[in-house]
């Protein structure tokens, strides 16, 4: 079942225009929200620090892992 879901997600990413971009945006949002939970302080500062700490290679690695 997991294999079929993974295959279906890869097919959707390939067929839907901008599918990979949508997948990367989802992964970026997930990484930023995880970093915000680790940070301390007011919400605006936590968001700024979380966005600054996420690197492009982290997003790519997580996107590959999720596909």
N, CA, C and O of each residue as an XYZ file, in Angstrom:
268
protein
N       0.821     -1.195      0.000
C       0.000      0.000      0.000
C       0.867      1.262      0.000
O       0.582      2.218     -0.722
N       1.918      1.256      0.809
C       2.803      2.421      0.869
C       3.516      2.601     -0.467
O       3.708      3.726     -0.929
N       3.904      1.502     -1.077
C       4.564      1.578     -2.376
C       3.673      2.174     -3.440
O       4.134      2.948     -4.279
N       2.393      1.820     -3.414
C       1.443      2.362     -4.386
C       1.238      3.857     -4.164
O       1.141      4.620     -5.125
N       1.172      4.273     -2.915
C       1.003      5.704     -2.611
C       2.224      6.499     -3.055
O       2.092      7.609     -3.570
N       3.404      5.937     -2.857
C       4.626      6.609     -3.273
C       4.683      6.723     -4.796
O       5.050      7.767     -5.337
N       4.316      5.639     -5.480
C       4.294      5.646     -6.939
C       3.297      6.680     -7.459
O       3.597      7.422     -8.395
N       2.105      6.727     -6.847
C       1.082      7.682     -7.265
C       1.558      9.120     -7.060
O       1.307      9.976     -7.909
N       2.238      9.398     -5.953
C       2.719     10.760     -5.711
C       3.781     11.156     -6.726
O       3.822     12.310     -7.153
N       4.640     10.223     -7.121
C       5.650     10.523     -8.141
C       4.985     10.797     -9.483
O       5.388     11.718    -10.194
N       3.976     10.014     -9.838
C       3.269     10.224    -11.103
C       2.575     11.582    -11.108
O       2.605     12.291    -12.114
N       1.954     11.944     -9.999
C       1.276     13.241     -9.918
C       2.274     14.381    -10.053
O       2.008     15.362    -10.747
N       3.417     14.259     -9.395
C       4.440     15.307     -9.488
C       4.926     15.450    -10.922
O       5.181     16.563    -11.383
N       5.054     14.342    -11.624
C       5.528     14.400    -13.008
C       4.476     14.935    -13.968
O       4.820     15.636    -14.920
N       3.206     14.624    -13.743
C       2.162     14.988    -14.695
C       1.561     16.373    -14.463
O       1.213     17.067    -15.418
N       1.440     16.767    -13.227
C       0.818     18.055    -12.923
C       1.858     19.158    -13.116
O       2.937     19.098    -12.528
N       1.543     20.161    -13.932
C       2.489     21.268    -14.100
C       2.736     21.964    -12.763
O       1.796     22.363    -12.075
N       3.986     22.100    -12.413
C       4.339     22.726    -11.152
C       4.194     21.797     -9.955
O       4.235     22.252     -8.812
N       4.026     20.517    -10.198
C       3.841     19.557     -9.115
C       5.039     19.473     -8.201
O       4.893     19.376     -6.982
N       6.235     19.511     -8.788
C       7.439     19.472     -7.976
C       7.563     20.737     -7.136
O       8.011     20.683     -5.990
N       7.174     21.858     -7.696
C       7.203     23.110     -6.946
C       6.244     23.067     -5.762
O       6.571     23.546     -4.676
N       5.082     22.502     -5.967
C       4.109     22.358     -4.886
C       4.648     21.423     -3.810
O       4.494     21.691     -2.618
N       5.277     20.334     -4.224
C       5.855     19.393     -3.263
C       6.959     20.062     -2.447
O       7.029     19.873     -1.233
N       7.814     20.836     -3.096
C       8.892     21.533     -2.390
C       8.338     22.587     -1.433
O       8.869     22.764     -0.337
N       7.274     23.290     -1.835
C       6.668     24.277     -0.951
C       6.078     23.613      0.286
O       6.181     24.147      1.390
N       5.463     22.454      0.105
C       4.920     21.715      1.235
C       6.021     21.280      2.191
O       5.870     21.390      3.408
N       7.123     20.790      1.648
C       8.248     20.358      2.477
C       8.855     21.551      3.194
O       9.203     21.449      4.371
N       8.992     22.686      2.507
C       9.532     23.894      3.133
C       8.657     24.338      4.295
O       9.172     24.684      5.359
N       7.341     24.332      4.108
C       6.429     24.729      5.182
C       6.532     23.773      6.364
O       6.483     24.198      7.518
N       6.674     22.497      6.079
C       6.805     21.504      7.156
C       8.099     21.708      7.937
O       8.102     21.606      9.164
N       9.206     21.997      7.234
C      10.473     22.228      7.912
C      10.452     23.504      8.745
O      10.987     23.531      9.854
N       9.838     24.561      8.218
C       9.754     25.816      8.961
C       8.891     25.645     10.209
O       9.236     26.160     11.272
N       7.792     24.939     10.095
C       6.939     24.739     11.268
C       7.652     23.899     12.324
O       7.474     24.126     13.521
N       8.455     22.935     11.889
C       9.215     22.132     12.847
C      10.262     22.998     13.548
O      10.447     22.894     14.761
N      10.943     23.847     12.788
C      11.943     24.735     13.387
C      11.299     25.729     14.340
O      11.891     26.073     15.363
N      10.093     26.197     14.019
C       9.415     27.143     14.908
C       9.105     26.511     16.251
O       9.130     27.197     17.273
N       8.816     25.226     16.270
C       8.545     24.544     17.533
C       9.799     24.455     18.385
O       9.708     24.408     19.612
N      10.964     24.431     17.756
C      12.213     24.332     18.499
C      12.699     25.682     19.026
O      13.427     25.732     20.018
N      12.304     26.770     18.374
C      12.754     28.105     18.765
C      11.980     28.619     19.977
O      10.895     28.129     20.290
N      12.554     29.609     20.650
C      11.939     30.239     21.810
C      11.724     31.725     21.513
O      12.423     32.305     20.682
N      10.761     32.330     22.192
C      10.515     33.755     22.061
C       9.191     34.048     21.393
O       8.370     33.156     21.180
N       8.991     35.342     21.059
C       7.744     35.752     20.389
C       7.619     35.094     19.012
O       8.610     34.684     18.407
N       6.388     35.006     18.540
C       6.116     34.268     17.306
C       6.832     34.864     16.100
O       7.352     34.119     15.271
N       6.870     36.170     15.985
C       7.521     36.789     14.823
C       9.009     36.470     14.798
O       9.575     36.197     13.739
N       9.637     36.506     15.960
C      11.072     36.198     16.020
C      11.328     34.718     15.767
O      12.307     34.356     15.115
N      10.451     33.865     16.279
C      10.612     32.434     16.028
C      10.485     32.138     14.551
O      11.252     31.341     14.011
N       9.513     32.778     13.876
C       9.325     32.576     12.442
C      10.550     33.043     11.666
O      11.023     32.339     10.774
N      11.063     34.213     11.994
C      12.234     34.745     11.293
C      13.444     33.833     11.481
O      14.160     33.550     10.520
N      13.675     33.376     12.694
C      14.815     32.483     12.944
C      14.611     31.132     12.267
O      15.570     30.541     11.770
N      13.382     30.638     12.242
C      13.111     29.348     11.609
C      13.333     29.417     10.102
O      13.926     28.508      9.520
N      12.865     30.482      9.471
C      13.051     30.637      8.026
C      14.531     30.791      7.704
O      15.013     30.251      6.708
N      15.253     31.529      8.546
C      16.680     31.731      8.303
C      17.486     30.447      8.491
O      18.536     30.281      7.870
N      17.013     29.552      9.326
C      17.799     28.348      9.615
C      17.566     27.218      8.616
O      18.371     26.290      8.552
N      16.493     27.270      7.839
C      16.212     26.212      6.859
C      17.059     26.468      5.618
O      17.054     27.569      5.066
N      17.781     25.449      5.189
C      18.649     25.551      4.015
C      18.004     24.834      2.832
O      17.186     23.930      3.003
N      18.389     25.257      1.630
C      17.833     24.691      0.406
C      18.120     23.197      0.323
O      17.252     22.418     -0.072
N      19.330     22.793      0.693
C      19.667     21.366      0.603
C      18.830     20.526      1.555
O      18.570     19.356      1.278
N      18.398     21.116      2.696
C      17.510     20.407      3.608
C      16.150     20.168      2.952
O      15.559     19.098      3.093
N      15.670     21.176      2.238
C      14.380     21.060      1.550
C      14.459     19.990      0.466
O      13.554     19.165      0.337
N      15.534     20.002     -0.309
C      15.702     19.025     -1.387
C      15.817     17.620     -0.801
O      15.206     16.683     -1.315
N      16.589     17.469      0.262
C      16.760     16.145      0.880
C      15.437     15.600      1.398
O      15.124     14.427      1.195
N      14.657     16.452      2.070
C      13.367     16.006      2.591
C      12.369     15.715      1.474
O      11.550     14.804      1.598
N      12.430     16.483      0.382
C      11.535     16.218     -0.742
C      11.874     14.875     -1.385
O      10.975     14.117     -1.747
N      13.147     14.584     -1.526
C      13.547     13.286     -2.078
C      13.131     12.157     -1.158
O      12.686     11.105     -1.618
N      13.275     12.373      0.144
C      12.915     11.339      1.099
C      11.406     11.101      1.088
O      10.959      9.962      1.228
N      10.625     12.153      0.924
C       9.171     11.990      0.942
C       8.650     11.355     -0.349
O       7.594     10.723     -0.345
N       9.387     11.520     -1.455
C       8.976     10.887     -2.703
C       9.633      9.549     -2.793
O       9.432      8.827     -3.770
